[in-house]
Amino acid sequence: MTTRFGSRRTEAQGNVYWDLFQENSVNYQDGNKECVWAIQIDYAAYKAEDGKSKLPYSRTYGPVFRDGAKDHLTGTGVDVGGRGVSFMMPTMYTRDDIYNGQWSGDMRNTDIVFRRVFKGNVATSPYFGVAIPWDVMYYGSADATTNMNNRSLCYPVSCKIATDKYTGVADGENMSNLFRDDYFIRLSETILLRAEAKQRAGDKPGAAADINLLRTRAQCTYMVSAADMDDNFNMILDERARELVYEECRWNTLLRMGGTIAVDRIRKYAYWPEAKATLTFNYYNLWPIPQTVIDTNKDEPLEQNEGWKR
């Protein structure tokens, strides 16, 4: 999609990338030509009988402004991205590194898409009503360990995991969940897969051209060339992070790259030093199969992956 569309297309604050992740804007029938396959979420069904018809993204992925940040920013409202508990947090690579330098001019890095500006909401804070500097949120404690932990909890909020218009609040919902349909396959990932296939076939100019389809839509100030298409697929992996954060299964993507790319990149970009020091491909190339999946496969035994058998 290259022009505004969907249920909130007339609102001046948005842009076409933001439109992709608004309620009543995901399906092809909503005018979204980028949707290849959508998972249907229905709030009425959720209330009536299907408690799983929801996207618990704000709770699962949302930041927690506490410890060093609690004196300036707190609560569970739209101004902090909903009721986040940060079960899964983005690395500094996803937050900042992929937008450094020439990569900063990008619609996907605008505040409406990836919100980096938070105004203090604690009345006693010197930043009440004004933007809080990130170093204050990160390093607001006198204790170094607290600050290290706090940096893992405070981070920008993607429009994919939060909204400024939560459905169900009037019914008692608490801003943990989104009730929009969700992408299972989006055209942008298909284009990135084609770019990857072209690079593997030796067509780096073609791979760059495919990536630039996305970068043109995102109104990026820098367009890539064949020279950017390195043999370790860093360019493609960076662009996938910019385009598909919170959408792709990153581990699957990294494994597909082959060689030691998965482990090398995790060691390089992991947030916690333990992962950098201990990660090996032998131990982490397979995850356990959920027991519910094994139990559901009743007609044919499904063996648990090696290393995870009880």
N, C-alpha and C positions, 0 to 999 in steps of 0.2 A: 504494500500500500504506500502510495506516495502523496496522497492528498487527504485532508481531514475527512473523517467518516464516523458513523456510529451514533450512539445515543447522546454523546456530549460534544459533538463536532462543532457546535456553535459557541462553545465557551472559549473565551480569549486566552485563558491560562494554559490550555493544552497544546499538544502538537500531535502529529500523525502517529508517532511511536507510542505516545501515551494513550491515544485512542484505542490501540490494539488490546489494552488490558482493562478496559472499563466494562461495567455490566451492560448487557444488551448490545455488545459490540464485537463479540468473538466469532459468532457463526457467519458462514457464508451468506445466510439469509439476512444478516444485519448489514450487508454491504461489504463484508470483510473478505476480499478475494485472496487474502494470505492464509486463510484457514483451510487446511487440508483435511484435518480430522479433529473434532472437538469432543471433549468429555462434557456431558450435560450435567449441570448443577441446577437444582430447583429448590428455591426457598420454601415454596408452599409444600412440596413433598417433605422437605426437612422438618417442617413444623408438624405435619400430619402424621408421618410414619417412618420416614427415612432419615434417621439422625446422622447418617454418613454423607448426606448430600450437601457437602460444604467443602470449602478449601480452608483448612486451618493455618493459612500461611502467615497471618499477622502474629499469631501466637508462636508458631514454630520458628519462623525466620526473623521476627522483629527484634530490635535492639532493646536493651534494658539500661536505662539511665539511672544508675545507682552508684554506690561507693563514692568515687571522686566527683561524679556529676550530679549527685542527688541534691546538692545545695542550690542548683540552678535549674534543673530540669527533672520533672517527675510526673507520675501519673500514667494513665492508660488511654488517653484520648487521641484524637486524630492528629494533634500537634506533635505526638511522639511516635506515630506509626501504629496506633492501636495497642492491644494488650500483649506486647511481646515478652517472651521469656528466653529468647535466644538459644533454643535447642541446637540450632545450626547457625554458625556465623560465617560471614565472608572473610577471606584472608585480606591482608593489605594489598596483595596483588590485584584482587578483584575490586577493592575499594578505590585504590589510587594508582597503582603501577601502570595499569593498562591505559590510563588517561594522562600520563605524564608527557610533558613536552609537546611535540607536534601532534600528539593524539588527543589533546584536550578539547579541541574544537569539534564537538560531536553532540548531536541531538540527544543521544542516549546518556550523556553526561550532564544534561541540563537539570536544574533543580526540580522541575515538575516531574521528571522521570526518575532521577536518582537524587533524592533530597539530601542536601548537605548543610542546609541552613536551618538551625533550630533556635528559636527565641526562648529565652528563659521564661519559665512559668511559675517560679517560686518567688513570692512577693519580696522576700528578704534578700534576694540575690542582686548583686550589682548589675547583672545582665537581664534583669526582669524586663521583658518586652523588647529586648534587642538580641541580635545574634550572639551566640556563645562561641568563642574561639575553640577550635578543636583541641588545642593544647591544654585548655582549661578542662575540657571534658575528659581528656585522656589522663592528665597529670594533676588532678585536683586534690589528691591525697598526699600526705607527708610520707606515706609508706610506699616503698618501691614495688613490693609485691602486689599491693592493692592496685597501684597504677597499671601494672602489667595485666592483671586480671581485668581491670576496668576497660582497657583498650580493646579487649576481646568482646566486650558487651556493648560498647558505643560505636555505632557505625551508620553510614547513610542508609536511607530507607528507599527501596525500589518501589515504583508504582505497581510492580507485579505482585507484591506481598501486602500492600496496604492501600487504603483509599481515603479520600476526604468525605465520602458519603457511604457510611456503613449501613447495609440493609439489616433491619431487624432490631435496631436500637430501641425503637418505641415498644417492641414486644419483649424487651428484657435481654436481648443479645448484648454481649460485652466487648465487642470489637476484637474478638479473637479470630473470627472467620470472615472470609469473602464468600459471596454467593453469586459469583459470575461463572460462566462456563470457562473451561480451561483447554488449552491446546494439548493435543497428543502429538500432532505433527503440524508444524508451521512451515510455510514456504521458505522462509529465510534459512532454516536448517537444511532443507533440501538443496538450496543453492550452495550452502557451505559444503555439503557433502559432494556436490558436483565439483566445486573448487578443489577439494581434496583429491578426488579421482583424477582430475586433470593434472594436478601436480605429480601424483604418483605415475602418471603416464608420460611425464616429461614436459608437459605444456604449462610452464610457469606463467607465461603471458596470459593464457586463458584462465588460470587460477586467479591471477590478480584481477582480471576483468570481472569475474564472478564476485569476488569480495567487494569490488567497487560498486556493484549493483546495490549492495547494502549500505556502503558508505555514502553513496550519492543520496539515497533515501534519508540517511541520518544527517545529511547536510554537513558532512565532515570537511574540515579545511584541508586535510591531507588525503590524497588518494595514493594507493599502493601501486607498485610496479613489479615487474618480474624479479627485479633485484631484491625486493623485500621477501620473496618466497624462499625462505631458507630450508635446507634439507631436513632439519629437525622439526618442521611444521610449527615453529613458534608463531609465525604470522597467522596461520589459520587458527591455532589454539587461542591466541590473543583475541582475534576477531570473534571467535565463538563465545569467549567470555563476555565481550562487550554486547553481543547480540542476544545471547541465550542464557545469561545468568539467571538462576532459579528455574530454568526450563530444561536444560539438558542433564542427563546423568553423566557427570563429568568423568567419573572413574571409568565408565565404559568407553568414553571418547579417548581418554589417555591410553588405555590398554590397546585400542585399535591402532594407535600410532606406531606400535611395534618397538622392538629393541628395548632399551632402558629408559625411554622417554618418560614413561609414567612416573617411575621412581625418581628420576633425575629432577623432574619439574616439581614434584611434591617436596623433595628435599630442599629445593631452592626456595619455594614460596610458602611452605607450611608456616603457620603462625607459631606453633609451639615447638620449642627446641627438641623435645623428646621425639617428635616425628622425624625431624631432620637427622637425629642421631641414630635411630633404631630401624627406620623403614627399610625393608628388603623386599624385592619382588617375590621371592619364594613364599613369604608368609602372607602377602597381601594381594596376590593376583586373583584370588577367589574369595567371595563373601559367602556367608552361610545362607542356605535356602531357608526362608521362613518356615517354621513348623506348620503353620496354617496351610501353606502351599503343599507341603508334603502330605498332610492329612487329607486335603481336598482331592488329591490325585489318587482316588480310591481304587481304580481299576487296574492300575499298573504301578508297581512300587517306584518311587522317586528317591534315589539315594542322595543322602546329604553329601556336600562337597568334602573332599579330603581336608583334614585338619580341623573340621568342625563337628565330627561325629562324637556323640556322647558315650 
